[in-house]
Amino acid sequence: MDIVNYLRTMPFAEECFPFGPDTAVFKVSGKMFALHSIHQGRPIINVKGIPEENQSLCDVFADVIPGYHMNKKHWVTVFLDGDVPKGEIERLIDQSHKLVYKPAKRKKPNS
């Protein structure tokens, strides 16, 4: 399964193209959790992450950089044709989705 199809399988994910036909934005609950595009001629995704972990990812992988056109503390850009294993990319997508998707908490009935 390619990464775009993986993004489409995320629960309640919506795909839209607010920046034009070459940039797919994936949202959940109206908030972006991933962006797929081309940067410097290479396919990328931007995903939201945990700030402390984002810096570590940039240190470990040459093909992870601070989020391109994003808040560089909270987002990273991953080059999909580089040194980041597919399983790690999927983990980052899962994490981004979880960070953004906050289902409404149901009130417990009073006993």
N, CA, C and O atoms as CSV, one atom per row, in Angstrom:
chain,resi,resn,atom,element,x,y,z
A,1,MET,N,N,0.852,-1.185,0.000
A,1,MET,CA,C,0.000,0.000,0.000
A,1,MET,C,C,0.892,1.241,0.000
A,1,MET,O,O,1.831,1.339,0.791
A,2,ASP,N,N,0.598,2.172,-0.878
A,2,ASP,CA,C,1.411,3.377,-0.884
A,2,ASP,C,C,0.949,4.328,0.217
A,2,ASP,O,O,-0.121,4.142,0.796
A,3,ILE,N,N,1.738,5.322,0.495
A,3,ILE,CA,C,1.495,6.216,1.627
A,3,ILE,C,C,0.196,7.010,1.458
A,3,ILE,O,O,-0.521,7.218,2.437
A,4,VAL,N,N,-0.115,7.447,0.260
A,4,VAL,CA,C,-1.360,8.200,0.063
A,4,VAL,C,C,-2.565,7.310,0.395
A,4,VAL,O,O,-3.505,7.755,1.054
A,5,ASN,N,N,-2.533,6.075,-0.055
A,5,ASN,CA,C,-3.630,5.167,0.292
A,5,ASN,C,C,-3.672,4.915,1.794
A,5,ASN,O,O,-4.752,4.802,2.375
A,6,TYR,N,N,-2.508,4.825,2.424
A,6,TYR,CA,C,-2.469,4.652,3.879
A,6,TYR,C,C,-3.124,5.854,4.570
A,6,TYR,O,O,-3.897,5.680,5.511
A,7,LEU,N,N,-2.819,7.064,4.109
A,7,LEU,CA,C,-3.442,8.264,4.666
A,7,LEU,C,C,-4.959,8.201,4.521
A,7,LEU,O,O,-5.691,8.595,5.428
A,8,ARG,N,N,-5.420,7.711,3.395
A,8,ARG,CA,C,-6.867,7.618,3.146
A,8,ARG,C,C,-7.561,6.606,4.056
A,8,ARG,O,O,-8.775,6.677,4.244
A,9,THR,N,N,-6.804,5.669,4.619
A,9,THR,CA,C,-7.414,4.656,5.490
A,9,THR,C,C,-7.543,5.118,6.945
A,9,THR,O,O,-8.144,4.415,7.757
A,10,MET,N,N,-7.003,6.259,7.279
A,10,MET,CA,C,-7.080,6.731,8.659
A,10,MET,C,C,-8.542,7.012,9.017
A,10,MET,O,O,-9.289,7.544,8.196
A,11,PRO,N,N,-8.954,6.658,10.237
A,11,PRO,CA,C,-10.359,6.856,10.626
A,11,PRO,C,C,-10.801,8.313,10.458
A,11,PRO,O,O,-10.145,9.241,10.929
A,12,PHE,N,N,-11.923,8.477,9.778
A,12,PHE,CA,C,-12.578,9.772,9.581
A,12,PHE,C,C,-11.733,10.769,8.775
A,12,PHE,O,O,-12.002,11.970,8.811
A,13,ALA,N,N,-10.733,10.294,8.063
A,13,ALA,CA,C,-9.876,11.184,7.278
A,13,ALA,C,C,-10.624,11.731,6.076
A,13,ALA,O,O,-11.401,11.029,5.429
A,14,GLU,N,N,-10.373,12.997,5.795
A,14,GLU,CA,C,-10.913,13.657,4.616
A,14,GLU,C,C,-9.741,14.208,3.812
A,14,GLU,O,O,-8.819,14.804,4.369
A,15,GLU,N,N,-9.784,14.004,2.508
A,15,GLU,CA,C,-8.737,14.505,1.617
A,15,GLU,C,C,-9.278,15.714,0.864
A,15,GLU,O,O,-10.390,15.681,0.337
A,16,CYS,N,N,-8.493,16.769,0.819
A,16,CYS,CA,C,-8.905,17.960,0.070
A,16,CYS,C,C,-7.664,18.588,-0.574
A,16,CYS,O,O,-6.533,18.197,-0.289
A,17,PHE,N,N,-7.904,19.568,-1.447
A,17,PHE,CA,C,-6.823,20.178,-2.217
A,17,PHE,C,C,-6.921,21.704,-2.151
A,17,PHE,O,O,-7.092,22.350,-3.185
A,18,PRO,N,N,-6.816,22.293,-0.953
A,18,PRO,CA,C,-6.978,23.745,-0.837
A,18,PRO,C,C,-5.822,24.552,-1.441
A,18,PRO,O,O,-5.975,25.747,-1.694
A,19,PHE,N,N,-4.677,23.919,-1.671
A,19,PHE,CA,C,-3.507,24.627,-2.206
A,19,PHE,C,C,-3.256,24.308,-3.673
A,19,PHE,O,O,-2.202,24.651,-4.209
A,20,GLY,N,N,-4.209,23.657,-4.326
A,20,GLY,CA,C,-4.064,23.285,-5.721
A,20,GLY,C,C,-4.016,21.784,-5.894
A,20,GLY,O,O,-3.963,21.042,-4.913
A,21,PRO,N,N,-4.033,21.327,-7.150
A,21,PRO,CA,C,-4.162,19.892,-7.430
A,21,PRO,C,C,-2.944,19.045,-7.080
A,21,PRO,O,O,-3.036,17.818,-7.066
A,22,ASP,N,N,-1.809,19.672,-6.799
A,22,ASP,CA,C,-0.589,18.913,-6.525
A,22,ASP,C,C,-0.297,18.736,-5.036
A,22,ASP,O,O,0.714,18.139,-4.668
A,23,THR,N,N,-1.173,19.249,-4.188
A,23,THR,CA,C,-0.940,19.152,-2.744
A,23,THR,C,C,-2.196,18.618,-2.073
A,23,THR,O,O,-3.208,19.312,-1.970
A,24,ALA,N,N,-2.114,17.376,-1.620
A,24,ALA,CA,C,-3.238,16.750,-0.926
A,24,ALA,C,C,-3.118,17.020,0.564
A,24,ALA,O,O,-2.078,16.764,1.170
A,25,VAL,N,N,-4.187,17.537,1.145
A,25,VAL,CA,C,-4.244,17.795,2.581
A,25,VAL,C,C,-5.198,16.778,3.191
A,25,VAL,O,O,-6.302,16.568,2.690
A,26,PHE,N,N,-4.767,16.159,4.262
A,26,PHE,CA,C,-5.591,15.175,4.953
A,26,PHE,C,C,-5.989,15.750,6.295
A,26,PHE,O,O,-5.148,16.164,7.093
A,27,LYS,N,N,-7.306,15.765,6.527
A,27,LYS,CA,C,-7.849,16.355,7.748
A,27,LYS,C,C,-8.685,15.329,8.492
A,27,LYS,O,O,-9.206,14.374,7.915
A,28,VAL,N,N,-8.795,15.559,9.785
A,28,VAL,CA,C,-9.714,14.815,10.624
A,28,VAL,C,C,-10.332,15.830,11.577
A,28,VAL,O,O,-9.626,16.654,12.158
A,29,SER,N,N,-11.620,15.772,11.733
A,29,SER,CA,C,-12.344,16.754,12.550
A,29,SER,C,C,-12.046,18.182,12.096
A,29,SER,O,O,-12.004,19.099,12.917
A,30,GLY,N,N,-11.840,18.372,10.794
A,30,GLY,CA,C,-11.588,19.692,10.243
A,30,GLY,C,C,-10.181,20.222,10.438
A,30,GLY,O,O,-9.892,21.358,10.060
A,31,LYS,N,N,-9.291,19.412,11.028
A,31,LYS,CA,C,-7.916,19.858,11.275
A,31,LYS,C,C,-6.936,18.985,10.504
A,31,LYS,O,O,-7.093,17.766,10.425
A,32,MET,N,N,-5.926,19.629,9.941
A,32,MET,CA,C,-4.937,18.915,9.145
A,32,MET,C,C,-4.059,18.026,10.020
A,32,MET,O,O,-3.570,18.443,11.070
A,33,PHE,N,N,-3.870,16.776,9.554
A,33,PHE,CA,C,-2.908,15.891,10.218
A,33,PHE,C,C,-1.792,15.462,9.270
A,33,PHE,O,O,-0.784,14.912,9.715
A,34,ALA,N,N,-1.957,15.705,7.967
A,34,ALA,CA,C,-0.898,15.370,7.011
A,34,ALA,C,C,-1.099,16.154,5.723
A,34,ALA,O,O,-2.210,16.555,5.376
A,35,LEU,N,N,0.006,16.356,5.035
A,35,LEU,CA,C,0.013,17.031,3.742
A,35,LEU,C,C,0.954,16.238,2.848
A,35,LEU,O,O,2.070,15.917,3.255
A,36,HIS,N,N,0.518,15.919,1.640
A,36,HIS,CA,C,1.343,15.180,0.689
A,36,HIS,C,C,1.585,16.058,-0.526
A,36,HIS,O,O,0.646,16.617,-1.093
A,37,SER,N,N,2.846,16.177,-0.926
A,37,SER,CA,C,3.183,17.052,-2.043
A,37,SER,C,C,4.537,16.652,-2.619
A,37,SER,O,O,5.083,15.594,-2.304
A,38,ILE,N,N,5.057,17.521,-3.463
A,38,ILE,CA,C,6.397,17.369,-4.034
A,38,ILE,C,C,7.218,18.568,-3.576
A,38,ILE,O,O,6.763,19.708,-3.668
A,39,HIS,N,N,8.425,18.312,-3.085
A,39,HIS,CA,C,9.336,19.381,-2.668
A,39,HIS,C,C,10.709,19.057,-3.223
A,39,HIS,O,O,11.225,17.959,-3.014
A,40,GLN,N,N,11.296,19.994,-3.922
A,40,GLN,CA,C,12.608,19.813,-4.545
A,40,GLN,C,C,12.614,18.580,-5.455
A,40,GLN,O,O,13.607,17.858,-5.539
A,41,GLY,N,N,11.477,18.355,-6.134
A,41,GLY,CA,C,11.358,17.242,-7.060
A,41,GLY,C,C,11.157,15.887,-6.415
A,41,GLY,O,O,11.202,14.866,-7.101
A,42,ARG,N,N,10.937,15.858,-5.109
A,42,ARG,CA,C,10.788,14.590,-4.380
A,42,ARG,C,C,9.455,14.559,-3.646
A,42,ARG,O,O,8.985,15.595,-3.176
A,43,PRO,N,N,8.830,13.369,-3.539
A,43,PRO,CA,C,7.569,13.270,-2.806
A,43,PRO,C,C,7.805,13.410,-1.301
A,43,PRO,O,O,8.757,12.861,-0.748
A,44,ILE,N,N,6.903,14.164,-0.656
A,44,ILE,CA,C,7.023,14.399,0.779
A,44,ILE,C,C,5.665,14.247,1.454
A,44,ILE,O,O,4.616,14.286,0.811
A,45,ILE,N,N,5.722,14.072,2.771
A,45,ILE,CA,C,4.557,14.298,3.610
A,45,ILE,C,C,5.005,15.171,4.770
A,45,ILE,O,O,6.133,15.066,5.253
A,46,ASN,N,N,4.103,16.028,5.203
A,46,ASN,CA,C,4.284,16.777,6.442
A,46,ASN,C,C,3.348,16.143,7.457
A,46,ASN,O,O,2.176,15.909,7.162
A,47,VAL,N,N,3.855,15.865,8.642
A,47,VAL,CA,C,3.037,15.289,9.706
A,47,VAL,C,C,3.322,16.009,11.016
A,47,VAL,O,O,4.429,16.490,11.260
A,48,LYS,N,N,2.302,16.069,11.840
A,48,LYS,CA,C,2.443,16.671,13.158
A,48,LYS,C,C,3.086,15.646,14.085
A,48,LYS,O,O,2.822,14.447,13.987
A,49,GLY,N,N,3.936,16.139,14.988
A,49,GLY,CA,C,4.602,15.227,15.906
A,49,GLY,C,C,4.816,15.853,17.261
A,49,GLY,O,O,4.397,16.980,17.525
A,50,ILE,N,N,5.470,15.105,18.103
A,50,ILE,CA,C,5.827,15.560,19.441
A,50,ILE,C,C,7.140,16.325,19.318
A,50,ILE,O,O,8.121,15.771,18.822
A,51,PRO,N,N,7.187,17.594,19.761
A,51,PRO,CA,C,8.373,18.428,19.516
A,51,PRO,C,C,9.710,17.771,19.872
A,51,PRO,O,O,10.661,17.857,19.094
A,52,GLU,N,N,9.795,17.129,21.013
A,52,GLU,CA,C,11.066,16.507,21.418
A,52,GLU,C,C,11.445,15.372,20.465
A,52,GLU,O,O,12.617,15.190,20.138
A,53,GLU,N,N,10.444,14.615,20.027
A,53,GLU,CA,C,10.707,13.509,19.113
A,53,GLU,C,C,11.047,14.025,17.714
A,53,GLU,O,O,11.864,13.428,17.013
A,54,ASN,N,N,10.425,15.127,17.312
A,54,ASN,CA,C,10.701,15.678,15.985
A,54,ASN,C,C,12.180,15.992,15.806
A,54,ASN,O,O,12.757,15.687,14.762
A,55,GLN,N,N,12.790,16.595,16.807
A,55,GLN,CA,C,14.217,16.917,16.710
A,55,GLN,C,C,15.049,15.648,16.596
A,55,GLN,O,O,15.999,15.600,15.816
A,56,SER,N,N,14.705,14.628,17.360
A,56,SER,CA,C,15.429,13.356,17.295
A,56,SER,C,C,15.320,12.732,15.906
A,56,SER,O,O,16.297,12.205,15.375
A,57,LEU,N,N,14.112,12.796,15.318
A,57,LEU,CA,C,13.926,12.245,13.975
A,57,LEU,C,C,14.817,12.955,12.962
A,57,LEU,O,O,15.410,12.322,12.088
A,58,CYS,N,N,14.904,14.262,13.089
A,58,CYS,CA,C,15.767,15.042,12.187
A,58,CYS,C,C,17.237,14.679,12.374
A,58,CYS,O,O,18.011,14.704,11.417
A,59,ASP,N,N,17.621,14.342,13.600
A,59,ASP,CA,C,19.005,13.953,13.883
A,59,ASP,C,C,19.328,12.563,13.345
A,59,ASP,O,O,20.450,12.308,12.909
A,60,VAL,N,N,18.336,11.658,13.376
A,60,VAL,CA,C,18.559,10.261,12.997
A,60,VAL,C,C,18.462,10.055,11.486
A,60,VAL,O,O,19.269,9.331,10.903
A,61,PHE,N,N,17.479,10.690,10.856
A,61,PHE,CA,C,17.219,10.458,9.437
A,61,PHE,C,C,17.582,11.695,8.611
A,61,PHE,O,O,17.130,12.803,8.902
A,62,ALA,N,N,18.392,11.494,7.591
A,62,ALA,CA,C,18.749,12.601,6.695
A,62,ALA,C,C,17.520,13.117,5.948
A,62,ALA,O,O,17.478,14.284,5.556
A,63,ASP,N,N,16.527,12.262,5.750
A,63,ASP,CA,C,15.349,12.633,4.971
A,63,ASP,C,C,14.150,13.023,5.831
A,63,ASP,O,O,13.004,12.912,5.396
A,64,VAL,N,N,14.419,13.476,7.042
A,64,VAL,CA,C,13.408,14.125,7.883
A,64,VAL,C,C,13.961,15.504,8.228
A,64,VAL,O,O,15.059,15.636,8.767
A,65,ILE,N,N,13.171,16.529,7.904
A,65,ILE,CA,C,13.580,17.907,8.172
A,65,ILE,C,C,12.454,18.620,8.920
A,65,ILE,O,O,11.312,18.159,8.897
A,66,PRO,N,N,12.759,19.737,9.583
A,66,PRO,CA,C,11.676,20.504,10.203
A,66,PRO,C,C,10.609,20.837,9.154
A,66,PRO,O,O,10.926,21.045,7.983
A,67,GLY,N,N,9.363,20.885,9.578
A,67,GLY,CA,C,8.230,21.038,8.676
A,67,GLY,C,C,8.369,22.168,7.669
A,67,GLY,O,O,8.495,23.334,8.043
A,68,TYR,N,N,8.344,21.815,6.392
A,68,TYR,CA,C,8.430,22.791,5.301
A,68,TYR,C,C,7.124,23.572,5.248
A,68,TYR,O,O,6.056,22.982,5.086
A,69,HIS,N,N,7.201,24.896,5.384
A,69,HIS,CA,C,6.040,25.799,5.405
A,69,HIS,C,C,5.095,25.489,6.560
A,69,HIS,O,O,3.896,25.751,6.465
A,70,MET,N,N,5.621,24.936,7.645
A,70,MET,CA,C,4.800,24.574,8.804
A,70,MET,C,C,5.493,25.082,10.064
A,70,MET,O,O,6.626,25.560,10.006
A,71,ASN,N,N,4.813,24.977,11.196
A,71,ASN,CA,C,5.425,25.274,12.483
A,71,ASN,C,C,6.519,24.232,12.711
A,71,ASN,O,O,6.229,23.051,12.899
A,72,LYS,N,N,7.753,24.666,12.693
A,72,LYS,CA,C,8.885,23.739,12.708
A,72,LYS,C,C,9.064,23.025,14.051
A,72,LYS,O,O,9.802,22.043,14.137
A,73,LYS,N,N,8.411,23.501,15.071
A,73,LYS,CA,C,8.461,22.824,16.365
A,73,LYS,C,C,7.524,21.609,16.382
A,73,LYS,O,O,7.840,20.580,16.980
A,74,HIS,N,N,6.377,21.739,15.725
A,74,HIS,CA,C,5.342,20.719,15.824
A,74,HIS,C,C,5.198,19.824,14.592
A,74,HIS,O,O,4.505,18.809,14.647
A,75,TRP,N,N,5.834,20.183,13.498
A,75,TRP,CA,C,5.676,19.433,12.253
A,75,TRP,C,C,7.035,19.051,11.676
A,75,TRP,O,O,8.019,19.773,11.835
A,76,VAL,N,N,7.069,17.897,11.001
A,76,VAL,CA,C,8.258,17.480,10.250
A,76,VAL,C,C,7.852,17.164,8.822
A,76,VAL,O,O,6.705,16.816,8.543
A,77,THR,N,N,8.810,17.293,7.932
A,77,THR,CA,C,8.661,16.891,6.545
A,77,THR,C,C,9.488,15.634,6.341
A,77,THR,O,O,10.660,15.581,6.713
A,78,VAL,N,N,8.865,14.623,5.747
A,78,VAL,CA,C,9.528,13.347,5.492
A,78,VAL,C,C,9.577,13.140,3.982
A,78,VAL,O,O,8.542,13.127,3.316
A,79,PHE,N,N,10.785,12.979,3.446
A,79,PHE,CA,C,10.946,12.637,2.033
A,79,PHE,C,C,10.639,11.149,1.886
A,79,PHE,O,O,11.285,10.305,2.507
A,80,LEU,N,N,9.647,10.842,1.059
A,80,LEU,CA,C,9.149,9.468,0.974
A,80,LEU,C,C,10.073,8.530,0.203
A,80,LEU,O,O,9.945,7.311,0.318
A,81,ASP,N,N,10.991,9.074,-0.573
A,81,ASP,CA,C,11.896,8.239,-1.367
A,81,ASP,C,C,13.281,8.154,-0.735
A,81,ASP,O,O,14.264,7.873,-1.421
A,82,GLY,N,N,13.357,8.399,0.573
A,82,GLY,CA,C,14.659,8.473,1.229
A,82,GLY,C,C,14.932,7.353,2.205
A,82,GLY,O,O,14.539,6.206,1.992
A,83,ASP,N,N,15.620,7.712,3.292
A,83,ASP,CA,C,16.145,6.716,4.233
A,83,ASP,C,C,15.190,6.342,5.365
A,83,ASP,O,O,15.579,5.601,6.267
A,84,VAL,N,N,13.960,6.831,5.341
A,84,VAL,CA,C,13.018,6.532,6.417
A,84,VAL,C,C,12.219,5.285,6.036
A,84,VAL,O,O,11.551,5.269,5.003
A,85,PRO,N,N,12.285,4.240,6.866
A,85,PRO,CA,C,11.555,3.006,6.538
A,85,PRO,C,C,10.043,3.242,6.489
A,85,PRO,O,O,9.508,4.096,7.197
A,86,LYS,N,N,9.374,2.470,5.644
A,86,LYS,CA,C,7.927,2.598,5.465
A,86,LYS,C,C,7.189,2.452,6.799
A,86,LYS,O,O,6.244,3.194,7.066
A,87,GLY,N,N,7.609,1.514,7.625
A,87,GLY,CA,C,6.961,1.315,8.920
A,87,GLY,C,C,7.070,2.540,9.815
A,87,GLY,O,O,6.138,2.852,10.555
A,88,GLU,N,N,8.197,3.235,9.753
A,88,GLU,CA,C,8.383,4.459,10.535
A,88,GLU,C,C,7.492,5.575,9.995
A,88,GLU,O,O,6.930,6.352,10.767
A,89,ILE,N,N,7.363,5.656,8.678
A,89,ILE,CA,C,6.486,6.665,8.079
A,89,ILE,C,C,5.044,6.414,8.512
A,89,ILE,O,O,4.332,7.352,8.871
A,90,GLU,N,N,4.618,5.174,8.480
A,90,GLU,CA,C,3.260,4.842,8.913
A,90,GLU,C,C,3.061,5.162,10.395
A,90,GLU,O,O,1.995,5.640,10.782
A,91,ARG,N,N,4.067,4.906,11.224
A,91,ARG,CA,C,3.977,5.237,12.650
A,91,ARG,C,C,3.815,6.745,12.835
A,91,ARG,O,O,3.029,7.192,13.671
A,92,LEU,N,N,4.565,7.530,12.050
A,92,LEU,CA,C,4.458,8.981,12.147
A,92,LEU,C,C,3.076,9.470,11.716
A,92,LEU,O,O,2.530,10.403,12.304
A,93,ILE,N,N,2.518,8.839,10.692
A,93,ILE,CA,C,1.162,9.193,10.261
A,93,ILE,C,C,0.159,8.857,11.362
A,93,ILE,O,O,-0.709,9.667,11.688
A,94,ASP,N,N,0.283,7.669,11.928
A,94,ASP,CA,C,-0.616,7.265,13.026
A,94,ASP,C,C,-0.535,8.251,14.186
A,94,ASP,O,O,-1.557,8.660,14.739
A,95,GLN,N,N,0.677,8.626,14.545
A,95,GLN,CA,C,0.878,9.561,15.654
A,95,GLN,C,C,0.263,10.918,15.342
A,95,GLN,O,O,-0.398,11.510,16.194
A,96,SER,N,N,0.476,11.414,14.130
A,96,SER,CA,C,-0.071,12.704,13.736
A,96,SER,C,C,-1.596,12.673,13.813
A,96,SER,O,O,-2.220,13.600,14.329
A,97,HIS,N,N,-2.182,11.607,13.301
A,97,HIS,CA,C,-3.635,11.456,13.343
A,97,HIS,C,C,-4.131,11.483,14.785
A,97,HIS,O,O,-5.115,12.157,15.089
A,98,LYS,N,N,-3.464,10.763,15.667
A,98,LYS,CA,C,-3.875,10.716,17.080
A,98,LYS,C,C,-3.717,12.067,17.765
A,98,LYS,O,O,-4.528,12.431,18.616
A,99,LEU,N,N,-2.685,12.805,17.402
A,99,LEU,CA,C,-2.477,14.120,18.007
A,99,LEU,C,C,-3.566,15.117,17.599
A,99,LEU,O,O,-3.909,16.016,18.366
A,100,VAL,N,N,-4.098,14.954,16.402
A,100,VAL,CA,C,-5.087,15.901,15.891
A,100,VAL,C,C,-6.516,15.457,16.199
A,100,VAL,O,O,-7.367,16.284,16.529
A,101,TYR,N,N,-6.781,14.158,16.093
A,101,TYR,CA,C,-8.146,13.657,16.267
A,101,TYR,C,C,-8.473,13.524,17.742
A,101,TYR,O,O,-7.892,12.706,18.455
A,102,LYS,N,N,-9.396,14.328,18.179
A,102,LYS,CA,C,-9.850,14.300,19.569
A,102,LYS,C,C,-11.350,14.043,19.558
A,102,LYS,O,O,-12.137,14.987,19.479
A,103,PRO,N,N,-11.759,12.771,19.635
A,103,PRO,CA,C,-13.194,12.510,19.615
A,103,PRO,C,C,-13.879,13.147,20.823
A,103,PRO,O,O,-13.292,13.279,21.897
A,104,ALA,N,N,-15.120,13.533,20.620
A,104,ALA,CA,C,-15.874,14.159,21.713
A,104,ALA,C,C,-16.010,13.163,22.853
A,104,ALA,O,O,-16.384,12.007,22.654
A,105,LYS,N,N,-15.699,13.635,24.040
A,105,LYS,CA,C,-15.845,12.772,25.210
A,105,LYS,C,C,-17.311,12.760,25.629
A,105,LYS,O,O,-17.966,13.797,25.730
A,106,ARG,N,N,-17.791,11.562,25.866
A,106,ARG,CA,C,-19.179,11.446,26.305
A,106,ARG,C,C,-19.236,11.562,27.817
A,106,ARG,O,O,-18.395,11.025,28.538
A,107,LYS,N,N,-20.234,12.267,28.264
A,107,LYS,CA,C,-20.426,12.401,29.709
A,107,LYS,C,C,-20.986,11.097,30.242
A,107,LYS,O,O,-21.868,10.486,29.639
A,108,LYS,N,N,-20.463,10.687,31.372
A,108,LYS,CA,C,-20.993,9.502,32.025
A,108,LYS,C,C,-22.254,9.899,32.789
A,108,LYS,O,O,-22.281,10.919,33.477
A,109,PRO,N,N,-23.287,9.087,32.659
A,109,PRO,CA,C,-24.513,9.420,33.395
A,109,PRO,C,C,-24.258,9.324,34.908
A,109,PRO,O,O,-23.494,8.482,35.380
A,110,ASN,N,N,-24.915,10.203,35.632
A,110,ASN,CA,C,-24.777,10.154,37.103
A,110,ASN,C,C,-25.456,8.912,37.622
A,110,ASN,O,O,-26.546,8.553,37.177
A,111,SER,N,N,-24.802,8.249,38.573
A,111,SER,CA,C,-25.373,7.038,39.141
A,111,SER,C,C,-26.156,7.340,40.385
A,111,SER,O,O,-26.712,6.431,41.001
